[in-house]
Amino acid sequence: MGGVPGVTTLRQAVSMQQTPRPSLLLATNNPHKIAEMRALLHGCGWDLITPEQASIAIEPEESGDSYAENARIKAVAFASTSGLWALADDSGLEVDALDGAPGVHSARYAGAGTSHAYKVDALLAAIATSGVSNRAARFRAVFTLASPDGKTWLAEGVWNGAIAEQPRGIDGFGYDPIFIGSEDGRTAAELTAAEKNAISHRARAAAELLPALRSLARIVMQEATVPPQDQSQLSHIDAGGQVRMVDVSDKERTERYAIARGRVTMRPETLMLIEQGSISKGNVLTTAQIAGILAAKRTHELIPMCHPLLLTGIDVSLTPERESSCVEISARVRTTGQTGVEMEALTAVSVAALTIYDMCKAVDRGMRIEDVRLAEKHGGKSGDIVLE
């Protein structure tokens, strides 16, 4: 496996550790966030290290238009620079009286170089002059985990509350002194660290991500202990540099199944047409379900070097979600064989999503196919892996 000159590879980083756990770089230079993330990710299966410990000194520009984009920018930048897995977050305060502001611009609200106290005063002044009595607000956080080769995983957490009339409390940081986030009316800055870490937006995002972190830690540790001669058997490139299909003849036949998920987001009126069966091309959900099943069966014809498999079961479900204005897609694929069915499950979800888009694009070209990912994998040498 090739690397970038001057960049430590994941395998090298793991082998250099004194602990058998793989290293996870916390992609932030904010000491308050580092302390929170260490507490929230306790027991995740990784050795949590800081940029300073990894001798990393970068400050990626947060140029995204969403929390997810900014978190991804930071996670990928730290991962590619260090050669380690990296975890970044982006978060913000959304105030209803200000139409959701400052939101993704929370850190730069009232000027990038201003103090937290100045930002708090500016926010309270903006609410006072808005003429809106509603003080509802929420903290939102998105965690993004990035591998050294650029793959990413995302988790989101929301902490609902309200804005106080004036700052209260001395703990916490940022907008904590004016965010009422507990049932007894205390601000985030009046809560103990343990109390905050039980209910905060970052706590909720971390809780969503923890199962994936634990599963990935096991995978990374297993990969780190595979001898080089065995690794070559898992490659699609042979010793002479020629493309080949991986030889699985020596692998044990076992019961295997995989679950993949994804979604198609759309305008609420588009979802309503789908539910009513009013799309001119026909029954969208049934057609997409059939397309997903057929796609799983033909994965080996679509993806180079995938083995043709005798599938023993394919279940594709599509569920309209009005609250988030989307169709959630889930595919569960089973086989008894010598290789897994992750690709078949992912292909089923992808083609089902594409079918929805194709059938509805005439009324909604702004639909988005999002978050197609492997959720679970069971059977085989690596055993059971639950990523969410």
Secondary structure, DSSP 8 states (H G I E B T S, - for coil): ----TT---HHHHHHT-SSSS-EEEE----HHHHHHHHHHTTTSSSEEE-TTTTT---------SSHHHHHHHHHHHHHHHHSSEEEEEEEEEEEGGGTT-BGGGGGGTT-TTS-HHHHHHHHHHHHHHHT----EEEEEEEEEEE-TTS-EEEEEEEEEEEE-SS---SSS-TTGGGEE-STTS-BGGGS-HHHHHHHSHHHHHHHHHHHHHHHHHHHHHHHHTS-HHHHGGG-SB-TTS-B-----TTS--EEEEEEEEEEEE--HHHHHHHHHT--TT--HHHHHHHHHHHHHHTHHHHSTT-----EEEEEEEEEEETTTTEEEEEEEEEEEESS--HHHHHHHHHHHHHHHHHHHTTT-TT-EEEEEEEEEEESSTT--EE--
